[in-house]
Amino acid sequence: MTTSLDLHLDHETTDAAPWADPARYWPALTAATRHLDAPVGAIHLGALRHNAQDMTRRAAGTPIRIASKSVRVRSVIESLLAQPGYHGVLAYTLAEAIWLADTVDDLVVGYPTAERGGIRHLATDADLAGRITLMVDSPQQLDLVDAVLPPGRREELRVCLELDASWNAPVLGHLGVRRSPVHDPSDAGALAAYIAERPGFRLVGVMSYEAQIAGVTNRPKGRPVDGAINRWMQSRSMPELVERRARAVAAVREHADLEFVNGGGTGSLEGTAADPSVTEIAAGSGLFGGHLFDGYAHFTPAPAAAFALDVVRSPSPEHATILGGGWIASGPPAVDRVPRIVWPEGLALLARESAGEVQTPVTGAAARTLRAGDRVWFRHTKSGELSEHLNEFAVVDGDEVVDTVPTYRGEGKAFL
């Protein structure tokens, strides 16, 4: 596949932020994609450029490794990698990393893997083994690799040590996500020493994802108390992590010549970039701008990716019914995991049905005006998960579709 999207961050435009005017932005997307049958997935090129540029601004010179799970469109990933400020991919499975390696040189698998077939493939291909890094946090993962192919019968494999970035807060307890068991700098140093002595592996990186900062909104709409609590938590968690991460990285460097120290992501670009022990940031959700990322105080992504569905019937004068819509996001089941109707304004989901599997009834003032065939625009909660529901995105620039790009799904790939 060749790079087809013009994502040059210095691209000049006469209409810098059309998304700031919903009454113009969404109808323009409708007009541009009117000839396409629903469901229509659209990427607004100007909005994507804006988000990509804003993320590099916030990263302040620290390179961004693209978190592919938040995109899942190969051509977009490749186009971003051609831009200053972006390098490498944080893949979400080994199979995905091997697939992307056809055109991407630097890949870190962001989670430990138990894909035995993928391990065998990686371990018997010198080129792949030199460009793909596995994530580890325990000797168990090294044992699993050796059970597939022991040292001497395979290539040396690159590994990255994941440091737990969660915060053990006074009174509140564990804040963050349950990932790596390696929390203390001494534990990181001990594991690094173990890996250094273990044949067949080379420790090249450290990663620590501060989920309680990067992935927790600090100004959620309609929940000011939650926002205040989250801002308080984040203002104390980051200093604790910066100090602990520095000591952990120093302990690891006693045993390994590290090529990178990764932190991240979209919600913490500024804070992570200010950590002197970090050499790169993994981020991706801010590129497409899922609506979950509207709830941050210090940045506002443009709605670069969205989807449109058709109205197919009107069960009453107060209701219209859309075909499709049940594209619920992962995470704790809650209202914020439901697609958000963004156009026309004045529509609301029904509490008893919400976003339906095959049909979604809506109500509100605008429902009275909708007729069969009218388009309704939604934003998905997450960024990359939208790609799992679509075969392709129409790329809209100005008032026309200028390209069509396949999603992973459209390329026949479903990694998770």
Secondary structure, DSSP 8 states (H G I E B T S, - for coil): --------TT---S-S-GGG-HHHHHHHHHHHHTTS-SSEEEEEHHHHHHHHHHHHHHHTT--EEEEGGGT--HHHHHHHHTSTTEEEEEESSHHHHHHHTTT-S-EEESS----HHHHHHHHT-HHHHTTEEEEESSHHHHHHHHHHS-TTSS--EEEEEE----EEETTTEEES----S--SHHHHHHHHHHHHHSTTEEEEEEE---HHHHSS-SS-TT-HHHHHHHHHHHHHHHHHHHHHHHHHHHHHHTT---SEEEEE-GGGHHHHHT-TT--EEEE-HHHHT-GGGG--SS------EEEEEEEEEEEETTEEEEE------SSS-SGGGS-EEEESSS-EE-TTT-S-SSEEEEESGGGGG--TT-EEEEE-SSSGGGGGG-SEEEEEETTEEEEEEE-TGGGT----
